[in-house]
Amino acid sequence: MTIKALLFDKDGTLFHFKATWEAWAHAVLLRLTDGDHARASEVGRDVGFDMESCSFARDSVVIAGTPAEIVEALKKHFDITTIALETILNDEAATAPQVEAVPLVPYMESLRARGLALGVATNDAERPARQHLTGAGVSDLLDFISGYDSGNGVKPDAAPCLAFAREIDVPAGQVAMVGDSLHDLKAGRAAGMRTIGVLTGLATQDELSPFADVVLRDIGEIPAWLDQQA
């Protein structure tokens, strides 16, 4: 069946995961501990982040969790309201460095020239997601942007994927979900979409393959794959 639309995850897919979120985690922990590196390291260990190597454990809540889930993991360490903590996380996310997996403006323009509808479904909050995409110059090239707080559910549930299909009025079977994590691919499969794994996040090819129609090095390889489907 012809693919008429692509729904992208954001972090680890459009942008390299490590470059963005390792810097974010380091900044958040130092901000929350008022620069107390020892305490930041202790809290980091609890949420799966090593302050010394500036790297995540593979099972860290930060990798696929929503900001709300990360808040729950951090709240026990700080005397701060949920709203205040979420604000800090989102503020730091909005200014975290973004390293594009490929130059995104020409890439998205080339996909639109093929007649494809394009969207982003992320478990990040919508506000920083829009800031990241606007900063990259691609928000106006997207038909749909959904965060965990946009009212469309969160991955690995199929709801965000199905919301995109409804928005663009394309059957789910003619949409491909593109992501770097099992959350992305499981959501796409649950929605009845094709699934494309990319290796710009933390998951390996062996981890993604059981849930993907194809695993590619990065999103830049998608056009050639699409040509093979025609």
C-alpha positions in Angstrom: 0.0 0.0 0.0 1.3 3.5 -0.9 2.6 5.6 1.9 1.0 9.0 1.9 2.2 10.4 5.2 5.1 10.2 7.7 4.7 10.7 11.4 8.0 11.4 13.2 9.1 11.1 16.8 11.2 14.2 17.7 14.0 13.4 20.1 16.4 10.7 18.7 14.7 10.9 15.4 14.6 14.4 14.0 17.3 15.4 16.5 20.1 13.3 17.9 19.1 12.2 21.4 22.4 12.3 23.2 23.4 15.8 22.2 20.1 17.2 23.4 19.0 15.3 26.5 22.4 14.6 28.1 23.0 18.4 28.2 19.4 18.9 29.4 19.7 16.4 32.3 23.0 17.9 33.4 21.5 21.4 33.5 18.3 20.3 35.2 20.1 18.5 38.0 22.5 21.3 38.7 19.6 23.8 38.7 17.5 21.8 41.1 20.4 21.2 43.5 21.7 24.8 43.3 24.9 23.6 41.8 25.6 20.9 44.4 27.3 18.4 42.2 27.4 15.6 44.8 23.6 15.9 45.4 23.0 16.2 41.6 24.9 13.0 41.1 22.9 11.2 43.8 19.6 12.3 42.2 20.9 11.5 38.7 21.7 7.9 39.7 18.1 7.5 40.9 16.7 8.6 37.5 19.3 6.8 35.4 21.7 9.6 34.6 25.4 9.7 35.4 26.7 13.2 36.0 30.3 12.2 35.6 30.1 10.6 32.2 27.0 12.8 31.3 25.2 9.7 30.0 21.9 7.8 30.5 21.4 4.3 31.7 19.4 2.4 29.0 16.4 2.0 31.4 16.3 5.7 32.5 12.9 7.2 32.8 14.1 10.1 30.8 14.6 8.1 27.6 11.0 7.3 26.8 9.0 8.8 29.7 6.8 11.9 29.6 7.7 15.0 31.5 5.0 14.0 34.0 6.7 10.7 34.6 10.1 12.3 35.0 8.5 14.8 37.5 7.3 11.8 39.6 10.7 10.3 39.6 12.3 13.6 40.7 9.7 14.9 43.2 10.8 12.7 46.1 14.1 14.4 46.1 12.9 18.0 46.2 10.5 20.2 48.2 8.8 21.7 45.1 5.4 21.6 43.6 4.6 19.5 40.6 3.8 22.6 38.5 7.0 24.3 39.5 9.1 21.2 38.7 7.4 20.7 35.3 8.1 24.3 34.5 11.8 23.9 35.2 11.9 20.8 33.1 10.1 22.4 30.2 12.2 25.7 30.5 15.4 23.7 30.3 14.1 21.5 27.4 13.1 24.6 25.4 16.7 25.8 25.5 18.5 22.5 25.2 20.9 22.2 22.2 19.4 20.6 19.2 21.5 18.7 16.7 19.6 17.8 13.6 19.8 14.2 12.3 20.0 15.6 8.8 19.5 19.3 7.6 15.8 19.4 8.3 14.5 22.2 6.2 15.6 20.8 2.8 14.7 17.3 4.0 11.1 18.2 5.0 10.7 20.3 1.8 11.7 17.4 -0.3 9.2 15.1 1.4 6.4 17.7 0.9 7.4 17.9 -2.7 6.6 14.2 -2.9 3.1 15.0 -1.8 3.5 13.5 1.7 1.7 14.8 4.8 4.1 15.2 7.7 3.6 15.3 11.5 5.5 15.0 14.8 4.2 13.0 17.8 6.5 13.3 20.8 6.3 12.4 24.5 7.9 15.8 25.2 5.6 18.7 26.1 4.1 20.5 23.2 5.6 24.0 24.1 9.3 23.0 24.0 8.5 20.7 21.0 7.2 23.6 19.0 10.1 25.8 20.1 12.6 23.1 18.9 10.8 22.6 15.6 10.4 26.4 15.0 14.1 26.9 15.8 14.9 24.3 13.2 12.7 26.2 10.7 10.3 23.3 10.0 7.2 23.9 12.1 5.4 25.5 9.1 6.2 22.4 7.0 4.3 20.1 9.4 0.6 19.3 9.3 0.5 18.1 13.0 2.5 18.6 16.2 1.5 16.7 19.3 3.1 16.5 22.7 2.2 14.4 25.8 0.0 17.3 27.0 -1.8 18.0 23.7 -4.8 15.8 24.5 -3.9 13.1 22.0 -2.5 10.5 24.5 1.1 9.3 24.7 3.2 6.6 23.1 3.3 3.6 23.1 -0.5 4.0 23.0 -1.8 4.2 19.4 -3.8 7.4 20.2 -1.3 10.1 19.0 -0.7 8.1 15.8 -4.5 7.8 15.1 -5.0 11.5 15.9 -2.5 12.3 13.1 -4.3 10.0 10.7 -7.6 11.7 11.5 -6.1 15.2 11.2 -4.8 14.6 7.7 -7.7 12.3 6.7 -5.4 9.4 5.6 -6.0 5.8 6.5 -3.5 4.6 9.2 -2.3 1.9 6.9 -1.0 4.5 4.5 1.0 6.3 7.2 4.5 5.3 8.4 5.5 6.0 12.0 9.2 6.9 12.3 11.1 6.6 15.6 14.2 5.6 17.5 12.5 3.8 20.4 10.2 0.9 21.1 7.6 3.3 22.3 7.4 4.9 18.8 7.3 1.6 16.9 4.8 -0.1 19.3 2.5 3.0 18.9 2.8 2.8 15.2 2.1 -0.9 15.1 -0.9 -0.6 17.4 -2.3 2.1 15.1 -1.9 -0.2 12.1 0.8 1.9 10.5 4.0 1.0 8.8 7.0 1.4 11.2 10.5 2.8 10.4 13.2 2.5 13.1 16.2 4.9 13.1 19.5 4.6 14.9 19.9 8.2 16.0 18.7 7.4 19.5 19.9 4.9 22.1 18.2 1.7 20.9 20.1 -0.8 18.7 19.1 -2.4 15.5 18.5 -5.7 17.2 16.1 -4.0 19.7 14.1 -2.2 17.1 14.0 -4.8 14.3 11.1 -6.9 15.8 8.8 -3.9 15.7 10.0 -2.2 12.5 9.3 -2.8 8.8 12.8 -1.5 8.3 15.6 0.0 10.5 17.6 2.8 8.9 20.7 4.6 10.0 18.8 7.9 10.1 15.8 9.7 8.5 17.9 10.7 5.5 17.6 7.1 4.2 13.8 7.2 4.2 13.3 8.6 0.6 15.3 5.8 -0.9 13.3 3.3 1.1 10.0 4.9 0.0 11.2 4.6 -3.7 11.6 0.8 -3.1 8.0 0.6 -1.9 6.5 2.2 -5.0 
